[in-house]
Amino acid sequence: MVFAVTSPAFSEGAAVPTRFTCDGNDVPPPIRVSNPPKGTKSFAVIMDDPDAPRGTFTHWLAYDIPASTPDLKVDSAKTLRNSFGRDGYGGPCPPPGHGPHRYFFRVYAVDEVSLPIAGETRQDLESALEEHTLANAELMGRYERAR
């Protein structure tokens, strides 16, 4: 069995429901993992939008998510600053009339309960993940705002 990520809120490639976007409650959707590799002690999530007008836009950087259940307990995660300039989750929010954007929720199975992160940036998280990732999987959703 392969490590996989799903959400009961939307399926792969489908629209992210409005309640999980800047037009709704701006809260993270529920995320489930299946078949994490043996030795997984925690999870990390990087969510981004590669279709943003000025290049990839980071919406969410979360780590040290307990590996105790298949439903990620993101409320107990540590977070870093996203491209909105705040810590935590920032939901899909493409410019109105810009067309549909893709949002990738990448989940990393980590071999440490607490990742040793040297700083407070996405690059710092990615550097720590390079050394401690057992496997990763992703879920992609789409969102579009009307004009």
C-alpha positions as CSV (number, residue, x, y, z in Angstrom):
1,M,0.0,0.0,0.0
2,V,1.2,3.5,-0.9
3,F,1.2,6.5,1.5
4,A,-1.8,8.7,0.4
5,V,-3.6,11.9,1.4
6,T,-7.3,12.5,1.1
7,S,-10.0,14.9,2.4
8,P,-13.6,14.2,3.2
9,A,-14.3,17.8,2.1
10,F,-13.2,17.4,-1.6
11,S,-11.7,14.8,-3.9
12,E,-8.5,15.0,-5.9
13,G,-8.7,17.8,-8.5
14,A,-12.1,18.9,-7.3
15,A,-13.1,22.4,-6.0
16,V,-12.1,23.3,-2.5
17,P,-15.3,24.2,-0.7
18,T,-15.8,27.9,0.0
19,R,-15.7,27.5,3.8
20,F,-12.0,26.6,3.6
21,T,-11.1,29.7,1.5
22,C,-10.7,33.4,2.1
23,D,-14.3,33.8,1.0
24,G,-15.5,31.5,3.8
25,N,-14.2,30.7,7.3
26,D,-10.6,30.4,6.1
27,V,-10.0,27.3,8.1
28,P,-8.0,24.2,6.9
29,P,-10.0,21.4,5.4
30,P,-9.9,18.0,7.2
31,I,-7.0,15.9,5.9
32,R,-6.6,12.2,6.2
33,V,-3.6,10.0,5.7
34,S,-3.4,6.3,4.9
35,N,-0.6,3.9,4.9
36,P,2.1,6.2,6.4
37,P,5.5,4.4,6.3
38,K,6.7,2.5,9.4
39,G,8.6,4.8,11.7
40,T,6.4,7.9,11.0
41,K,6.4,9.9,14.2
42,S,4.8,13.2,12.9
43,F,3.6,14.9,9.8
44,A,4.2,18.2,8.1
45,V,2.1,20.0,5.5
46,I,3.0,22.5,2.9
47,M,0.2,24.0,0.9
48,D,0.8,26.3,-2.0
49,D,-0.6,27.8,-5.2
50,P,1.8,27.5,-8.2
51,D,-0.7,29.5,-10.4
52,A,-0.4,32.7,-8.4
53,P,0.4,35.8,-10.7
54,R,3.8,36.4,-9.1
55,G,4.9,32.8,-8.7
56,T,4.3,30.1,-6.1
57,F,2.3,31.5,-3.2
58,T,2.7,29.6,0.1
59,H,-0.6,29.3,2.0
60,W,0.3,27.0,4.9
61,L,3.4,25.6,6.6
62,A,2.6,23.2,9.4
63,Y,4.8,20.7,11.2
64,D,5.0,18.5,14.3
65,I,1.5,17.2,13.6
66,P,1.1,14.1,15.8
67,A,1.0,10.8,13.8
68,S,-1.5,9.3,16.3
69,T,-4.5,9.2,14.1
70,P,-5.3,9.1,10.3
71,D,-7.1,12.4,10.6
72,L,-4.4,15.1,10.9
73,K,-4.7,17.0,14.1
74,V,-3.6,20.3,12.6
75,D,-4.8,22.3,15.6
76,S,-1.8,20.9,17.5
77,A,0.7,21.7,14.8
78,K,3.4,24.3,14.9
79,T,3.2,26.8,12.0
80,L,5.4,29.2,10.1
81,R,4.6,32.4,8.3
82,N,2.8,32.0,5.0
83,S,2.9,34.4,2.0
84,F,0.0,36.4,3.5
85,G,2.5,37.4,6.2
86,R,0.9,35.5,9.0
87,D,1.4,32.2,10.8
88,G,-1.0,29.4,10.2
89,Y,-3.4,28.6,7.4
90,G,-4.4,31.0,4.7
91,G,-7.0,29.5,2.4
92,P,-7.3,29.6,-1.3
93,C,-7.7,33.2,-2.4
94,P,-6.9,33.8,-6.1
95,P,-7.4,37.2,-7.6
96,P,-11.0,37.7,-8.7
97,G,-11.4,36.8,-12.4
98,H,-7.9,35.2,-12.6
99,G,-9.4,31.8,-13.4
100,P,-9.1,28.6,-11.4
101,H,-5.9,28.0,-9.4
102,R,-4.5,24.7,-8.2
103,Y,-3.8,24.2,-4.5
104,F,-1.4,21.5,-3.5
105,F,-1.6,20.0,0.0
106,R,1.7,18.1,0.4
107,V,1.9,16.0,3.5
108,Y,5.3,14.6,4.7
109,A,5.7,11.6,6.9
110,V,8.5,12.6,9.3
111,D,10.8,10.3,11.4
112,E,10.9,12.8,14.3
113,V,8.2,13.9,16.8
114,S,9.6,17.4,16.6
115,L,11.5,18.6,13.6
116,P,14.7,20.5,14.2
117,I,14.0,23.7,12.2
118,A,16.8,26.3,12.1
119,G,14.7,29.3,11.3
120,E,11.2,30.5,10.5
121,T,10.9,30.2,6.7
122,R,9.5,27.7,4.2
123,Q,13.1,27.1,3.1
124,D,14.0,26.3,6.8
125,L,11.2,23.8,6.9
126,E,12.1,22.2,3.6
127,S,15.7,21.9,4.7
128,A,14.6,20.0,7.8
129,L,12.3,17.8,5.8
130,E,15.1,16.8,3.4
131,E,16.8,15.0,6.3
132,H,13.7,13.6,8.0
133,T,11.1,12.7,5.4
134,L,10.2,9.1,5.1
135,A,7.6,9.6,2.3
136,N,5.3,12.3,1.0
137,A,1.9,12.4,-0.7
138,E,-0.3,15.2,-2.0
139,L,-3.8,16.2,-2.6
140,M,-4.7,18.9,-5.1
141,G,-7.9,21.0,-5.1
142,R,-9.0,23.9,-7.2
143,Y,-10.6,27.3,-6.4
144,E,-11.7,30.2,-8.5
145,R,-13.2,33.6,-7.5
146,A,-15.7,35.4,-9.7
147,R,-15.0,38.9,-11.0
